[in-house]
Amino acid sequence: MEKAHKKRASLHTLGCRLNQSETLLIQQGLQERGYEIVPFGEDADLGIINTCTVTNLADSKCRQTIRQFVRKNPEAYTAVVGCYSQMGAKEIAEIGGVDLIIGNQEKMSVIDYIGQEKNEKPVIVREKISQEDFSIHNFGDIPFNQRANLKIQDGCSFVCSFCIIPFARGAARARNMENLLEEARLKASQGIREVVITGVNIGTYDTKDGDLLKVLEGLNAIPGIDRIRISSIEPTTIPTELFALMNDPQHALLPFFHIPLQSGCDKVLKEMRRKYTTSEYLDFLHLAHDSVPNVYIGSDIMVGFPGETEEEFLETCSVFLDNPFDFCHVFSYSERKGTVAARRADQIEIPERARRSAYLRRLSSKKRYDMYESYLGQEMRVLFENPKPESWPSYTDNYIRVVVPRVGELSAEKGLDLANRCGRVKLKKLAADYVEGELLEMLD
């Protein structure tokens, strides 16, 4: 008897870390139902595309990706889920070959909606997004990664003038405490040692069982989780109690903050509808820097917001340069249909946005280089990741990228496997975007 064909599924993620986390959970559900997961671009019987809608350009990239999959796999069942499905279902439905369109409310249940045959017209499932706390299921044997994302929250109730996400993902709501801790315990049992807390606006986490601090307490109590890193968090939502946890050698919380600034000009911040002034932001920034030794502080900065003058842009650059930031992600403002900012008549020309972005990125690269240089000669703990042919990559607790060459007494050439183990390294030499380190000893 001929062996039955095992169905092949291909998944693709556009957008944020949260989307990546959700796609992995969907992938796990498919594997539990017997699908073979193949790289996006290979022949497949099923395609699931998890979309982003943060800008008009993101929408365009989503449509391009969908068409790419359908051209490659015209007979495959094609499902499109996520933020663009929530906001642009009509546009997606006009793309030939799409079978299923699911918004964010039912995204994690996409497998239950998948049919065996292609549809003449796409089925659209776009329910109103609940404001209730939620749980996630199907978080079993996901692909191993030393740093694993853990979704604790979804949605946002801060309606910034440039952002569509509160409409795409709904109001802020929290994941049930025991449910997220259950996933974290499973990750730890699989050998995962570092958990990265993710969400849309994680500082607003609040349930009957506690807030963000309670989440950290629960994660810290799980054997095997040696590192907890908080991803991007809004400046007005950060509890100062985090400082003591970062300073406690017995606590797994790492000395790392990524705090979006967006602009260093109060006029622009007001027009963005951000919830702080520059001075309020900087007060917290300096408090964090002074309270936590070796803390890494990164940020997001948007340039070319409608009406931003050259003087206001340079004001932002000065705020970044003159204060204890270590690095910033630079975003050129990009219109998103449906937002207040996109309706403004004073849009900045795209070449000017690109010029400002390039300038600020150069400043950021120099700042990170200087920060790395200041640590040369120090000994620091790292968690090693999967090996490269000539080296072992890793990150320090405060997120310095360290690469250890495969040479020396404690190298893999001596039969030592460093993957997913902690070691003490000496930071020796600067490279382009990392520090070359010397392995001194293994810590476990």
N, C-alpha and C positions, 0 to 999 in steps of 0.2 A: 504494500500500500504506500502511495506517495505521501511523504510528510507534509502536513498542512503548512501553508505559507504563514510565517509570523509577520503580522502587520508592522510596518515601519512608520514611525512618527518623527516629525522634525519640528522643533520649536525655535522661535526667534524672539528676542527681547529688544525693544527700543526704549531708550529713556533711562530712568533712574535706578539706583540700587534697590529700591523697594520693588520695582518691576522685576528685577533679576531674582529677588528672593521669591516672589510669587510664581515666576516661571518654573523655578526648581521644584516647588511644591506640586505644580500641575504635572511636571515631568514624572515625579514620583507616583502620582496617581495613574498615569499611563503605564508605567512599568509594572505596577501591581495588577493591571488588567492585561498584561501579556504583550504589550507593545515593545518593539525594539526601537531604541532612540538612535537616530542617525543625525549627523551634522546637517545644519541648514545648507541647502544647495545640492544635497544628494537626492536621489529618487526616494519618494516617500508616498505612503498611502494616506497619510494624515498630516496636515500642517496647522500649527497653532501659532499665531503671531500676536504677541502681547505689545500693545501700542502705547505711544506717548502723544500728548496733544499740547505740550507746553508752549509751542509757538506755531505759526503758520508753516514754517520750514519743517518742523517735526511732523505735522500732518502730511506734508508732501513726501517726506521720507517714508512714512508709513504706507502711503499709497504705492510708492515705488517698490517697497519690499513685498507688498501683497502681490503686485503684478509679476514680480520676479519669481515668486513661488509658483503662481498659477501657470506661468509660461513653462517652467521646468516640470511641473506636475499637473497637467491639465485634467487628469482623472482623479486626482487626490481630493479628499474631503478637506475643505479649507475653512478654518475658523479664525475669526479676528476678534480679539478681546481687549478690554482695558479702557484707558482714558479716551482715546480717539473713537472707540466704539460707542462710548457714552455720549460724546459730543458731536460726532460726525457720522452717525449710522447711515444717513441718507447718501452721503458721498461714497462711503464704502460699498453700499448696496449697488452702486452704479458700476462697480468693477466686476467684469465678467469672471465667473468661476468661484466666487465667494459663496459659501453655503450657510455660514452661521456667523452672526454678529452679536456679541454679548458685552454689555456694559459692565461697570465695576461691581454692581451689587451681586451679580451671579457669576462673576468671572471665575472664582475658585471652584465652581460647580460645572465648568465647561464640559467636562468629560460626560456628564449625565445627559447633555444635550446633543452629543455627536451622533449622527446617523450613520448607517452602513452605505447608503447610496447618496449620490450628489442631488442637490435640490435644484429645481428649475429656477426658483427665486430664493434669495437668502432668508433664513429665519432670523428675525431680530428679537433679541431679549434685552430690553433696556428698562429695567424696573427703577422706581424711585429708590434712591440710596437711603438705607436705614440710618438712624442716628443712635441706635442701640449698641451696646458693647457687643463684641463678636468673638467667635472662636474659629480656629483653622484646623482642618483635619488633613489626612494624607501627608504627614511629614515623616515618612519612614526613611528608608535607606537611600537618601539623596547622595549625589556625587560628593566625595570627600573634598574638603577644602580646609586648610588650617585656620583660615579666618572665615567664619560662617555668619551670614546675616540672620538676624532674628527679628521678625516683624512684631512690634508691640502695639502699633497704633496706625490709624488710617484717617484720611480726611484732614481738613483745616478750616477753621472758622475765622482766620485772618484774611480779609479780602483786600489784598494788595492790588493796586490799580493795573499792574502789568500781568497778573496771574489768573489763569483759568482753572487752576486745580481745585479750589473750593466747589466749583460747579461740576468738575469731572469726577471728583472723588467724594464729594459731600462734606458735611460738617465733621469736625474732629470727633473721633470716638476711639475707645480703647479696646484692646484685646483682653479677654478674660485672663486674670492673673494665673490661675492654675493651668490653663491651656498653654500659655506661652512658656511657663516653667516646665511643663511636661515635654514640650519640644526641646527645650534646652537640655533637659536630663537625657533625652535620646541622643542629641548631638554629642554630649559628653561621653555617652556609652560607646559611640562610634569613634571616639578618639579625638574629637574636635576640642581644641584647647582655648581658642579665642573666639568670642562671640561679639559681633558688631550689632548694636541695637539700632534698628531702622524703623522708619515711619515717615509720615509727611510732616508732622509737627509733634515730635516725640516729647517735648517738654510739657505738653498739655495733657499727658497721660494721667488719667484719674478714674479709678473704679471704686466700688464699695470695699475692695480689698486693699486699696492703697494707691499711692502715686508712683512717680518715677523712682524715688528713693526706695520704696518698697520693692519695686522690680529689681533694683540693684542688690538689695539685701537678699532676695530670693536666689538670684543668680550666683551671688558670691558663696552661698551655702552649698552649691552643687559640686560634689567632688569631681575633679577633672577639668573644670573650667578655671584656667589660670589667668586668663586675661579677659577683661570686658572693656570694649571701646564704644563710646557713644558717637554715632554719626552726626550729621549736621543738626544743630539745635538752635532754635530762635533765641535771640539775646534776652528777651523779656521773660523767658520761661525757665531760666536756669537757676536751680536752687544752689545757694552758696554752700550748703552742706556737702556738695560734691568735692569741695577742696579738701576737707578732712579725709574723705574716702580715698582720694588720689594720693594723699600723703601717708596713708596707713599701709605699711609693708605687708600686712596680713590681708589686705583687701585687693581684689583682682582688678578694680577699676584703674585704668591707665591714665597717665597725665597727658590728656589729649582733648582739645576742643576744636570743633569746626563751627564757627559762629558767623552766619551771614551778616555782612555790613550793608552791602548793596550800593551805598553812596556815603561819602564823607561830607556831604553838603546838606545842611538842614532843609533848605528849600526843596531840593530834589527828594529827600526822604519824605517830606510832607506830601509832595505830589505823588510819590509812590504809595502813600498811605501806610508807611511803616509805623511801628508803634513806639518809636524811641527817637531821641535826638542824638546827634553825634556825641555830645558831651556825656549823655547817659550811657551810651554804648562804651565810650572810652573809660568811664569810671569803672565799669565792670571788667573791661579788658585788663586794666592795670591792677585791679584787685586780684583777678585770677593769676596774672603773671607774678605778682608779689607773694601770693599765698601758696603757690605750688611750684617748688623748685623743678627746673627742667621741663616745665609744661610746654607742649607744642600748641600753638594757636594759629589755625588757618581760618580762612574766610572766603566768602563769595562776594565779588564786586561786579556790578553791572555798569557798563559804560554806554554812552549814546542814548540814554533815556530821553524821550521827547522833551525838547526845550533846554536840555543840559548845555550850558555854555562852555567854552574853552576854560574860562576861569573856574567854573564849578568842577569841571573834570580835574583840573590841576589841584584844586582843593582836596578832592578825594585822594589823589596821588600823594599829597603831602600828609594826609591823615594816615595813609598806609605806611609811608616811609618813616614817619616820626614817632610811631608807636609800636609796641611789642608784638607785631604780627610776624609770623615766620614764613607765611606763604599765602597766596590767594588764588582761587580759581577766578578767571576773568571771563565774563559773559558779555558779548555784544548784545545790546537790546535787540530783540526780534519781535515784531508785531504778532499778537495773537488775537484773531478776530473774536469779538465778544467781550473784550476787556475795555476798560475806560481809557487806558493809555493808547490803545490802537486807534481810537477815534480822534485823537488830537491832531491838529493841523501842523504842529511844529515838529514833525519827525526829522531826525538827523539823517543826513545822507549816509547811505551804507558805506561808501569808501571812508568817510570820516569816522564812523563807528569802528571800522577795521583798523584804522590808524591808531585810534585811542587804545583799542584792545592790545595791539602789538606793543605799544609803548608801556602799558601797565604790566603786561606779561614779562617784559624785560626787567622791569623793576622787581617783580615778584621772584623771578629766577635768581637775580642777584641777592635778594634777601635770603632765600633758601640756601644759596651757596654760602653766604656769610654765616648763617646759622650752623650749617654742617661744619664749616671750618672751625667754629668756636668749640666744637666737641672733639677735635683731633687730640689724640693722646689720652682720652678718657676711656675707662673700661665700663661697658654697659651690657645689660642682659638683652638677648635677642631670642626670637622664636624662628627657627629655620623652616623654610618652605621647601617645595620640591626642588631637587637639584637641577642645575644646568650642566652641560658637558664639562665646563672648566671651573665651575664655582658653585657655592651655596648661597642663594639669596635669603635675606631675612629682614626683619624690622625690629628696631629697638622699641622699648615701651612707649617712648615719645615720638615714634613714627619716623625715625631716621632710617632710610633704606641703606642696609649694610650688605656688602657682598664679600664673602670669604673665599679666596682662591683655593683650589684643591691642592695645596702644598702644605708642608709642615708636619710636625709630629702628631697633631690631632686632626689630620685630614682624612677624607674618605679613602685616600690611597693606602692608608694604614688599616683599612677595613672598617672604618667608623661610619655608620649611617646617621646623618644628622637630621633627616627629614622629620618635622613635627617634634623636635626636641629643643629645649632651651639651652643656651650656652652663654658664656661670658666672653666677650670679644673686646679687643683694643682697637679703637678707631685710628687708622694709620694714615690714609691718603685719600685726598679728594679725587673723584672722577666726575664725569659729566653731570649725572643726576643721582649719584650715590656715593657712599664712602666705602673704601676698601678696608676690610677689617682683618685682624689676626685672631684666630680662635685660641683662647687661653685655657679654657676648661669647659667641660660639659656640666650642666647644673642638674641634670636628671638622667 
